[in-house]
Amino acid sequence: MADKATLTIDGKSYEFPIITGTEKEQAIDIKTLRGATGGITTIDPGYKNTGSCESAITFLDGEKGILRYRGYSIEELAEKADFLETAYLLIFGELPTKQQLDKFHADIKSESHVDEDMKKILDGFPKSAHPMGVLSALTSALIAFNPSTVNVDSEEDMYAAIVKLLAKFPVLAAWAMRKKKSQPLDYGDNSLGYVENFHKMMFAKPNEEYKVDKAVIEAIDKLLILHADHEQNCSTSTVRIVGSSHAGLFASISAGISALWGPLHGGANQAVIEMLEAIKEDGGDTKKYMAKAKDKEDPFRLMGFGHRVYKNFDPRAKIIKVAADDVLTQLGIEDPVLDIAKGLEKEALEDPYFVDRKLYPNVDFYSGIIYRALDIPVEMFTVMFAVGRLPGWIAQWREMRLGKEPIGRPRQVYTGENLRSFKEVSER
Ligand code: CMC
């Protein structure tokens, strides 16, 4: 494998080392480029060719459809692990022993209360507010109630902040939903598992004993694992870049939530189900929507299709498609939208437009169908993604801070006006 690259500009050659990752991924290290060339930079909108960091957390190979957390395949984790041990794995690098997991869970439980004054902030939102906006704001507001700054040189401090966030985040996520439904807030029950407790906080009725089908909790657990990390995606890069200014953990995560909200990223799960519903209302004519997706004059995109990195298949989508079938069968639900989704997938996989551009269903194509079967409101879908992604964001923030990474600050190529003189308003 090559270990250096040569760049020639105006007949002058510059050499740059090529670094190789543990999975033989290679990258030209251009740290010295500007200094060596007297100020020439690179340009790469959307960072399609730019590695922003070295990371030991998640490996994915978009051509082969591989996704691994800390070396473990997503298929094996989705089948054998639970969400909390996956979170521990992502954040601390190894699967926890029974003792470590028990302690981790106990520490989380001991922090799973939220200051009562947070309710006043929640009260200030109109019921129409999107839960992602509410969640981002409440996560940021947590800073005011937990003001101590994290000393990143102290593992103890770091651990305490991580535990606090993992404990309080599901409370806020569930509250965002209950606010929307005009239901009293619930603090959960610490005798339950992490995911079951989150479910209770979302769904428990004040005048009924809380009961849930095991299949429901298993389905949510699996979905959260599948969303738990995805290396340097838009929201994770946001978390790392905000954190690189030494903003705290909660502030960095709050920014990540905003980045995740967009329909090209985590917001796609809501957009997919809205699209499938619209197709159903319109008579189920999938061909019409396929044509719209291919028409360059039409802004419509087939939501839940395509991925910046996966150019073969999204391994998460494969697992979720099977899970969607299983959950609907187990709960005895028939959802015509699932048939529309399967029809669209079949047509797209045979259509040269999608085949040539390597557009396959992504993680969000089928996840909304499962969420809907579990009675989770559409506007909560991206919140579910955020709850799943939280350990990944935390792991990436921790890695960035422990690695003493410099502040993130890209360059640009200026294309505006050259120097000109100010004109008085009367002369303009
Ligand atoms: N429907 C129709 N055409 C598409 C789609 C789509 N969903 N996705 C990409 N294309 C076309 C695009 O028009 C372009 O065509 P051309 O080469 O003729 O100009 C080509 O495919 C390449 O697309 P791109 O926008 O340059 O690719 P990208 O890597 O910048 O974008 C994406 C990736 C995920 C933003 C995009 O595929 C998309 O908008 N998909 C729909 C939204 C979606 O499902 N997002 C969820 C992503 S997975 C969850 C997560 O965020 O982690």
Residues whose N, C-alpha, C, O or C-beta is under 5 A from the ligand:
A	BS01	CMC	P263 L264 H265 G266 A268 A293 R301 L302 M303 G304 F305 G306 H307 R308 R357 N362 V363 D364
